[in-house]
Amino acid sequence: MFLNGLFPWKPSNICRLYKYNGRGTAVICSRQFIMEFLGWSSHVHLHKIPTIDPPYDNFSLPGNFSYRFPLNPVGVGDSDPRWMIYGFLLSLAGVFPLTSVSLKHLKKDAFLMGLLRNVTYLLCPACSVASLLLMAPFLLVSLLYMVLISSYVKLRHGRHVHRLTGLDQIWAQETSAARSIITVLFHCRGRFHVDEFTASIKDDVIGGHLGDESAGIWRLMKYPQLIKGYFFWLDEIGFSVERHLRTLEVPGLRKEDVERIVAQECNVGFPVGQSPWEVLAVLDPSTEEHYLMFRIHHCLGDGISLVSLLASGLTNVPVSRNISNVKMSPLMELAVWLKSIFLFPIVVIDGIKSFDANSLHGKPLGGEKVVVSSDPISIDVIKKVKNHYQVTFNAVVMSCVWGAFQRYFDALGECSVPHVSSVVPVLLHTPDFTRPKLQNHFGFIVPLFPLNRKWEVGRYRLQNCFRSLSKPDRVVQVYVNRFLQKLTSCLPESVTRPIFLTTPSTFTLSNIPGPSQEICLWGDNIESIAFWQPHRGQTGISISAISYAGKFKLGVMVDKTLMTSERAGKMVTYFQEELEVLLSGMI
């Protein structure tokens, strides 16, 4: 398969020379990266050549260049082996498309990074084996140390004590400026009844699933404690639900007041020795209206676990099953794991390459947050755009976010920002919402969004975004990240902390499906649900979308050192304007 992809039957599959307007201007369209040659199907994946203006633009162009393709290209030199060899060499260097005029302007670092990436890909098996052999002694020593510490903790605190592993231990590592706390906000109509709510948490959420060890509800009664370099689950002494419930009365409560309260509370740490979750009821004594703010530490579970637990435990209404995740047969999953082991050097190089350099990334975070949210947006509008352009729901959302960042930098006059990247979580399991389970079981991808391409607007940006998400190496990227998480799970916190708290991306983007129909809390209608995910390392912007009853809300949380509340509100406005652009393009 590798040879079939590397040396296709036609030379034009690797490289094609075009002439325009009789002036002899040449454009060489070489294959994107050698990663593209190793698809799961036997056919060769090719990108279409543009025939319209503005042109089709590949989604991973090295450097900050804009390429304009003239109309109606006529292919020549299809059978010339010189162009085949030349195109193959350019593919090795990661250069595509490349004009004869812009060759001399090619950035040296982009050329070297593309060359390093693809040569490493060719040598991946050797590089992976060599890396594992070099790390083996250190991993073995760490594993023995971990076993000794685990035995010591069990002798001191009891055999029931468990060590945090995988994503649980990663999220337990945090800074005071970016605590790993998920925030979900329910807007309810009706009077808040403290006794009924407390009883429901005790009986339905905790008591209803406590006997099932695999459900992970026991986490709500424990807290993570760092002991000799590793995190362990310890029991909360004298656990009670009342300790995790607070109320706050605000007369004349408005949306702006609620967002201000969320901003003040979202990054506040939990008391020592207490399970890291709480519910804050924000009440307006003059009206039949209240808000329930659920704060839960990410080490207890991910966003979809929390939403499904709340929706099923408090309301007995299952969450929609329309969830995008990675599904494959066990044999295919084994093949992906083996491929991931051999390809993890490539992901490391891509991670180094994708470090963002702009005014919204790299500064030390201050810890004070700004929180804004959109008005409910009809999901039918998103589906209408999705079906018209034949893309995915996530592609529409990500394209609008991409355009919002372009508008933001344009407004500031920052025209030299080459790209922004985002961390996007991807579920690795299909949740069973009839049996809620607190867990962190997801991977992530890091798509790169080029900026300052004036012609790339509306549907061109959307199609580019969809192609970026559909790249054949995305699944491998998810599993490589899972492999690295497992590989480092035996390492002490002092070693992994600098790794996991070094974040290359400007923002994080998460999309959670909520209940598909309206739900009630003891007869009180839930008007809307909002969601904000935490910051991480140097990434001080998080964008979250959650659907509910045919609508979805966009939530933006920004560290104050990066953006004011007015500019954060502009990001929501820019998102909605980008959606309007896509809708107007359908006419």
Order of alpha helices (4+ residues) and beta strands (2+ residues): alpha-beta-beta-beta-alpha-beta-alpha-alpha-alpha-beta-alpha-beta-beta-beta-alpha-beta-beta-alpha-alpha-beta-beta-alpha-alpha-beta-beta-beta-alpha-alpha-alpha-beta-beta-beta-beta-beta-alpha
